[in-house]
Amino acid sequence: MLLGELTMTEFQKAMRKTRTVIMPLGTVEAHGTHLPLNTDTLIIRELVKRVSERMNVFMLPPLQYGVCTSTSAHPGTIGITTSTLKSILMDIVRDAFGKGLRNFILVSGHGGGLHLSAMRDASETLVGELKGIRLGAFTIYEVLGKEVEAIAETRNDSHAGELETSLVLHLAPRLVKGRAREEYPSFPKPFVVSDKQRYWPGAVWGNPGKASVEKGEALFGLMADKLSELVKKIEKVRS
């Protein structure tokens, strides 16, 4: 149920059947020279749409912008701050809670550390403030478990590598423009540098060359199953 496409009367009718809503979070972020800037949004939007239809729960329109630090200097990346992300999430959840929704799954297609920290910071505030709310906040990739190892050949694959490229090949093949070269960034940790593109020029973390439509289909199915399981569980969580 795509909440943004319902009328107010359809929304009221659907509320008799479910109080659960999933909110997909994406980014506008460089993903190598071969994937679109909205890769994170594309993947998580299609995933949540699939699970929303399967589980008959609400899907909020995707939040397109996220916190992007490591790729902040790359062409095309347009990010927001952690404080902005936290504020947006808190405003949306508070208002949706006021409309009667009670179970919230905030799921991100982007796995940046500060991005996830802002999501969890907002969630901690909300669960302390709104009595009766049930809330989960995570990136889809952290709930896949070791089953993903049966799909990916590349160890330590991450951004715009084998897995994400396979997913876009499955979901929107026309948007995949060849393959960027294999790359693994090496930031001078624990130091924080301003010229991040110097240490990560191609915005790829993994090997896009090993991507395939078949891997993307298998991974998307795994992601849908894992998210569906969490939808089933959220109503059993003690708030």
N, C-alpha and C positions, 0 to 999 in steps of 0.2 A: 504494500500500500504506500504509494508515493504521496506523502503528506502534502507536498506543494501542489499536487494536481487534484486534490480533493476539494469539493465544496464544503462549506461549513456544516451543512446538514449531513453530508457523507461522513465528515469527521465525527460528528456526534453519534451517528449510527455505528461507526467502527469502534468507538470507545466502549460500546457495550460488550465487545468481544476481546479487546486487548488494551492494556495500558502500557505496553512496551514499545519503545522507539529506539531505532539505531541511527546514529549520526556519523556519516563518513567524513573524515578529515583528509585533505590532500595538500598539495603544494603547487606553486609555479616555480620549477627548479630545473636547472641544467641536469640532463641525464645523458652525458656523452654527446657525440655528434650524430647518433643514430636513433635516439628516442625523443619523443615530444616533451616539452616542458611540463605538461600536465600528466605525466606518467603516473605519479602517485594517486592523483585524483581519478584518473581513468580506471585504474585497477580497483581502487576501493569503492568507487561508485558502482561499477558493475557487480562487484562482489556483494555489496549490501543490497542492491536491487534484487539479486538472485535469492538471497536469504530472506529478504522481506516478503517476497512472493511465496517462497517455500513455507515460511513459518507464520505467515499472515499477521505480521506486525508492521508498525509504521516505519517509514524511512524518511528522515529529514533531508532536505536538499544538502548537497555536499558543501563543506567549508573549503573553498578553493585555496586559501592562503595559509601558510604555516611558517614556523620558525626554521630558517635555513642558515646555519652558520658556516659549515664547511664549504658550501658552494656559493657563499654570498657574493664573491667577486666574479663568478662565472657569467658569461653572457646569458641573459634571459631570466636569471633567477630574480624573483621579486618576493621578498619575505616580509614578515611582520615580527614584532618583538614578542617576547614571552609575556609581558604585561598585557599586550593587546590580545593575544590568544586567550589568556586566562579570563580577561574581562568579557570577551565575546562568548566564550563557553558558559560562563556564569550567568550572563544575561539570557542566553537562549534556554538553558536548563531551568532557570528560575521561572521564566515565563511559561515554558511548556509544562512545568510542574503545576503552575497556577491554573492551567487549562485542564488538569486532571491526569496527565501522564505521570507514571510512577516509576517505571523501570527504564533506565537509560544506559545504552551501550554506546560509548564514544570510541570509535575504532579508527585508527589512523593507517593510511597507506605509506606514511613517512615515518622513519624510525630515528630521527635525530634526537640526541640526548636532551637538549634544552626544550625541544618541542614536546617531548613526552613528559618532561618535568613540569612544564606549564599545564599540561592536561591533568596531571595528577595533583598538582597544587590546587587547581580549580576544584577538582573532585573532592579533595579533603575538606575544603571550605563548604562545599555544597552538602555533603553528607552530615556535617556538623550543624548545618543550618536548617535543612528541610526534613522534617520528621516524616518517616515512612518512605523516603526515597531509597531506591536500590540503584547502584551506579557502578559501571565498569569503565575503565579508561586504559587503553593499551594500543600498541601497534599489532596488526594482524600477524606479523612475522614472529612475534615472541610467543605465540600460542600454537605454533605449528608442530613443535617438538621434533624428535629425531626422524619422524616419518619423511621429512623433507630431504633427508640425506639419501633416500632411495631415488629421488628425482634428480638432484643436482650432482654433477660430476666435479664441479669446481669447489674446492675447499675455501672457506672464508669468503664466499661469494656474497655480494651485497648490492651496492648501488649501481644500477644500469648494467649489471653483469648478466650472467647466464639466466638467473631466475626472472628478473624483471623483464628482460628482453623476451624470454619465452612467453611470459604472461601477455605482453603487448602483441606478440605474434599471434597468440590465440584470440585475443579480444579485438584487436584493431590492426591487422597486418599492414594495411595501407600506410600506417603512420611510422613504420619501421624503415629507416633509410640506411640500408646496408648494415655494417657492423663496425663499431669503434674498436680500437685495439685493446687488448687485455691490459689491465692496469691495477696496481695496488698502491694506494697513497701511503706515504711515510711522513707523518707530521712529527715535529721535534718535541714530542711530549716529554715532560709535563708543561712545556712552555706554550703560551698562546701567541700566535703570530697573526699579523694583519694581512700579509700577502699569502693567503691560503692557496691561491691558484698556482703559486710557485711549487708547492709540494703536491699538488693534485691537479695537474694541467688538463687532463681529459675528462674529469668528472665521471670516471668509471671505476668501480670497485669489483673486480671479477673478470670473467671471460665471456663477453657477448657472443663470441664465435661458437660456443658450445650450446647456444640456445636453439630451441626447436618448438614448433607448434604443439607437438605431442607432449613435451615437458610442460608447456604452458597450460594445456588442458588438464593434465594430471594435477598440477599444482593448484590450479583454480578450484578443482573439485575438492582437494584436501582443505583448502581455505574455507570453502563453503560449508563443509562438514564441521570443521572446528568452530566456526562462528555460529552455526545452527545449534551446536551443543551448548554454547554459552547462552544463547537465547532461552533454551529450555531450562537452564540452571538459574537464571537471574531471579526468577520469581521465588526461588527457594532460599535465596540469600537473606540472612537476618540483617536488617538495616541498623 
